[in-house]
Amino acid sequence: MKDVYYSTVKQITNVLLFVEGVSDAAYNEIAEITLEDGTTVTGQVLDSRNGIAVVQSFGETRGMNLEKTKVRFTGSTAKLSVSTDMLGRIFDGVGKPRDGGPQIYSNEQIEITGSPINPTAREEPSEFIQTGISTIDCMNTLVRGQKLPIFSGSGLPHNRIAAQIARQAKILGQSEEFAVVFGGIGINSEEANFFKRELEETGALSRSVVFLNLSSEPSMERVILPRLALTAAEYLAYTENMHVLVILTDMTNYAEALREVSAAREEVPGRRGYPGYMYTDLSTIYERAGKINNRKGSITQIPMLTMPGDDITHPIPDLTGYITEGQIVLSRELHRKGIYPNVDVLLSLSRLMNQGIGKKNTREDHRNVSDQLYSSYAAGKDLRSLTEIVGEEALSESDRRSLKFADLFEENFVKQGYDEDRSIDKSLDLGWELFSTLSKNDMKRIKDEFIAKYGKWKE
């Protein structure tokens, strides 16, 4: 550990300190910033060149005295002490306990930046995860080791959906339970209390590790928190052989903090002021999900983000969609109708769905039922627009059935209770019940053998 203190802070810009006369500071090296009154703040080196070290402060920089602020470079990068003692604990945005419990002491300390998984070492995800939510299980299936984000909007119940998934997620035919690592990034006190209450009341806190950065706390903690959460998850998954579900909310707050740092460094901005390297930066978080050959554990990741202005083409959801294996999109229209969970199945997608469904994983008719539900619901929604112009009286009998199907689909299939845990068989059977309101001739995406076996038409 270095004992040299630098009193050569020449500039403080927002969250950055520019320290002159530094020749050996390393990228990502941890710095200790001592203020005029003796208090210390942790920082991290973002850049070091031409004798100037740029230090990102994880604490408040307002009121810092340039002449009396000292910086010490510790010679080590950011590490997290990891242990199974972390389960049942709540930490802040820099890994310190915020539940009144003791600090985690362990001989094992892991760099929070993590290491990319060698593509040849990745095991292809293939195990169906039952969330108990029909719109996900039946139509946008989650597979163990997948990264499947939730695209939401301000005021929509994405936190409730994430809590329901964390509570209900299971692998069929196995008694394993998920360890949950929850990362709250710049969330408000109400959201933080909701997640703590949900985990405590369901008994899930005992198998959870929680990291919380509140909106009132330093924004720079939002940059480091996801990496702390994923470091804990990697330890539990690959050292302790646990199956871990990582929930990160809200990634929009993370991206805003990233933009704040970029602006302070006076970097050339990219789309809408976000740094040009945001795609690469987000991938260092999302790509830490997966399964590794010959390792029992796995990491399944559900990052959540609120789309500014409900704009799915905004850089944050746009880049996230490129990196992840699909997305669950929440609908404001369904939310206004009082439908929960308000998943827009037509905009949602799970790219790994085919690897986790079928006779060996769920049921033989799964793919066909999903395709027919998509087709019939899309046709019904199109007819809603048409009836606004020509009126329902102008529709054919077949069109009227399709129009009715769209309403029944939303009310009976999409809509379910917050505490309702539907099995995949229940979800598929609900689909067949909806099909019985249509004609057999409308079943163009289902094999005849499945119609004969599962069909519920009255002869």
N, C-alpha and C positions, 0 to 999 in steps of 0.2 A: 504493500500500500504506500502510495506516494505521500510525502509530508510537506511538499512544496505548495505554498499558498501564493496565488497571483492576485495582486491588487491593481491590476492593469485593465479593469473593465472600462472600455472607452465609449460604449454605446449600449443602451437598452432599448430594444424595439419590441413593443408588445410583450411577447413571451420569450424573446431571444436576448442573450447577452453576448457581446462581442469582446473577447478577451485577447489582448495583444501580448506578444512576446512568448507565445507557447509554441514549442517546436516538436513535441512528442505526444500530442493528444491524438487518440485513435477514434475512428468513427464508431459511434454507439457507446463510447466509454462513459461511465457514470461519473458525474461531477458533484461535489458538495459545495453549495453556495452558502457562505456565512454572511448574514446581514449585520447592519450596524449595531443592533441590540443583542447580538450573539446567537440569535435563532438561525437554524440551518434549513435549507431547502434543497431537495434533490434535483439534479439536472442531468441532461444527456447530451453528448457531443453530436451535433448534426453535420459539422463540416470542420475541416482543419487544413488550412493552406496559407502559404506566405506568412507564417508566424501568427496567424489569427485563428482562434478557435471559436466557433459559433456554438453556444450552449443553449439548449432548450430547457427552460425551467418548468418543473412540474408544480410549482407553487406560484403564489401571487408575486408579480414584479413591480406593482405600483408602490411608489415611495422608496424604492431602492436608491441608496446613495452611491453614486459612481465611485467616489474616492474611498469610501469605507466598506464597500462590498468586496469580499475575498472569495476566490474560487480555488478549490483543490480538486485535482484530477486523481481519481482513486486507482486507476490502472486496471480496472475490471469492467466488464459489460454488465448490463442488467440481468440479474438472476433471481429465480424464485426458489425458495426452500420448499421442497415437496415431500409429502408424507400422506399416508391414509388418515392421519389426524386432521387433515383438511376437511374431510367429510363432516357435514353438520355445522360448518363454520361459515361466517360472513366476513368478507374482507372489503377494504376500500379500493380505490382505483390504482393504488401503487402496491397492493398486496399486504397492507397492514390490517390487523384485526379491527373490525368496527362493531363487534358483538360483545365487547367487554372481556373476551377470552384472552388467553396468553398468545404470544407470538409463536409461530410454528418454527421449531428448531429441528433441523435434520442435517445429516451429513451429505445428503444428496441435494445439490443445487443445480438447477438447469437454466441455461440461457433462454430468455423469453423470446428471442427472435426465432428460435426453432430451426429445423433443417428440412428442406424440401424432401418429399418422399420420392425415391428413385422410381420412375415409371415402371421399370421391370420388376420392382419389388411389390407393386400394388396388386392386391387381390381384387378381382372383379366383384363388385357388390351384387348379391343375388338373394339375400334373405329378406322376405317381406316383413315390414314393420306394421303392425296393426295399431292405428291411432285411435280407433273407435269413432272416427268422423267419416261418414259415408262419402262425401265429396273428395276426400283425400284417398281413402282406402280403395274405393271402387274405381275412381276416375283419374287420380293423380298420385299413384301409389308411391309411398316412401319406402326406400330400400336401405338396409343397414350399410353405413359407410358413405351415404349420399350427402350432398349439400343441397338443400332445397329451401330457398328463401321464401319469406312471406312478404309480398308487396302490399302495403296498406296505405291509408291516408289519415290525415289528422282527424281524431275523434272516432275512428273505427276500432272495433274490439280485437285488435291483433294480440294484445297481451292476454286476453281471456282464452283465445284459441291456442296460443303457445302454452299456457298453463294447463289447458285440457290435454294437449298432446303429451306434455311432460308427465302428467298424472296417469294417462291411460296407455301409453306406448308399451307394446309387448311383442315378443316373437312367438308365433303360433307353435304349440307343441313343446315349448320350453318354459321353464320356471324362472329364467333369468330376469332380473330387473335392471333397468338402466340406472347408472349413476348419472346425475344431472349436473352439468356445470352451467350456471347462469351468469351472464355478463350484462349488467345494466349500464348502458353508456349514456351519460347525460340525461337520465330519466328524472322525473319529478318525484317528490316524496310520496305522493299518492300511489304511483306505479310501484315504487320500491316497497311500500307497505303491503300492497296487493300481493306481490310475488312472495314476500316473506310469510304473509298470512296463509297463502295457498300451500306453500311447502310445509309449513308447520302443522296446519290442520289436517292435511292428508298423510302426515308422517313421512313425507318425501324429503324433508330437510336433513334427516339422518343419513341419507345417501346423496346429498347434494353439496356442491361447493359454490358459493355465491360471491360474486364480485360486484360492487355497486359504486358507481360514480354519479352523484346527484347533479342536477343542473346548476345548483348553487356552488358547486365545487370547481376547482381549477379545470379548465377545458383541456389542458395538456394531458391530464390523466386519461382522457378519452382515447388518446392515441396509443397508450400503453396497455389499457385494460383488456382489449381483446386478446392480446398476446399473452397476458398473464393467465386468462381463462383457458386458452388453448394449450399453454404449457402444463397447467394442472391436468387438463383432459388427456394429454399425451402420456403423462406419467401414469395416470389411472388405467389407461387403455393398454399401453405397451409394456409397462413394468408390472402392474398389478392385474393385468389380464381382465379388465372390466370393459363392459360395453357402455359407452358414454354418449349421452345426448347433450350437445352444446347449443344453448340458445343465446343469441346475441341481439340485444335491442337497445338502442336504435342505431343502425349503421349509418343513418343520415347524420346523426350527431357526430359520429366518428369522422365522416367525410368533411363536415363543417370545420372540425378541429384541424384536419389536415390542410384545408384551404387557409385557415388562419395562420398556420405555420408557414405555408408557402408565401402568403402575402407579406409576412414579417421578414422573410428572406429576400423579398423583392424579386421573386422568380417570375418568369414570363408565364402568365396564366393561360390555361387551356379553355375548354368549353365552360361557359358560365362562371369563369373565375376559378375553377378547380384546377389543381396542378396537372400538368400533362402526364405525370407518372402515376395518376390515381389508379389506372387499370392495373399496373404492376403492383402497386401497394395493396390494393384489395385482394389480389391473387395470393399474396403472402399470407393472408388470413384464411380465405376460403379453401385454398388448396391443402390446408392442414387437416382436412377431414379425409377419412378413408379407412381402408383395411390393408394390412401388410401381410405378405405371405409368411406362413409359419408363426404368426402371432395370433393369440386367441382374442385379444381385445379389438375394439373398433371405435371410431369416432364418427358420429352422425351429426351433421351441423344444420341448424335452422336459424340463419340470420334473419332478422326482421328490419324492415326499413319503411319509413313513411315517405311516400312520393310527394315532393313539393307540388302543390296545386293539382294533385292526383294525376300528374303527368308521367306516364310510363316511359316516355322517351327522354326524360330528364337524365343527365349523365350518371347519377348514382344507380337507379334501377337498370338503366341501359347497360352499363359496364358490368353490373352484378349478374345480369342475365347471360352475358357472354361467358362468364367464368363458371357459374354454377350449372347444375344439371336440371334446369327447369325453374319454375316459380309457382307459388300459390298467390293468386291475385284476389284481393278482397273488393267487393262491389259496394259502392255507396248507394246505388239504387236498391239493392236487396236490403241494405241496412235501414233505409227509409221505410221499407215495407215491414220492418220488424222481424226479418228473417236472420236467425243465427244458426250456425256460422255463415257469414255472408260471403261465401267463396264463389267467385265467378268462374265456373268450370270451363267456359269457352275461351277465356284468356289464360287459364292456368295450364301447366304442362309439367309432366315428370318424364325426363328423358330416359330414366333407368327403369321405368314401369315394367316393360316387357321382361326384364331380367328377374323380377320378383313376383310374377303372377303365373297362373296356369295350374295344371293338375297337381303338380308336386308341391306348390307353395300356397295357393289359395283354392281355386276351383276351376274346373275345365272350361266353364262358360264365361269366365271373368272378362277376357279380352272382347268377346262378342257382345256381352252385355254393356260394357263401357262404350264401345263404338256405337251401338244402337242408341244409347242414352244421349250421347253427343249429337248424333244425327237428328233424332226426334226433337230434342230441346232446341237445337239451332233452327230447325224448320219452324217450330212454334214461335220463337222469338221474331223471326222474319215476318211471320204472319201478323204479329202484333202491330208492326209498323204499317203493314198493308191495310189492316182494318181501320186505322186512324184516317185513311184516305177514302176507302170505298165502303166501309162499314162491314160488320160481321155477316149481314144478310147476303152479301154478294159472294161469300165463300162457299165452296163445295162442302159436302159432308165430310170428306177426308180432311180438308183443311180445318174444319171446325174441331175435329178430333185432335189434330196436331196443336191447335191453339189451346185447347183444354189441357192437353198433355203438359205444355210449358208451365201452366199454373199449378197443376198437380205435382210436377217435378219439384218446383220451388217449395211448395207447402209440405210435401210428404217425404221428399228425399233430401233436399238441401237443408231444410230446417230440422233441427233437433235440439234437445236440451243440453245445457252446459254440463250436466251430470250424466247425460245419456251416453253410455259406452256401447256402441253397436259393433257386433262381430261382423267379419267380412261376409259370412253366410247371410246374416240379417240384411246387410246392405244390398247384396245381389238379389235376394228374395224380394226386397222392396222394388228393385228395378223390374222384376218380372210382374209384380202386381201393377206397376204403372203401364207396362206393355199391354196388359189385358184391356186397357181402355182404348187401345188402337186395334186396327185390323191385322190379322195374320199377314195379309198381303203387304203391310207396311214394314214387316220385319225383314228388311233387305240385307242387314248386316249380321244376321244370326244364322248359324247352320241349322238345317232342318232337324238334325238329331237332337240339338239342344232345345229347340221349340217343342219337340215331342216329349222330352224328358222333364223340362222345367216350366213349360208354358202353363198359364193359369186361365186360359180362355174357357168359358162355359160352352160346352157343345150344344 
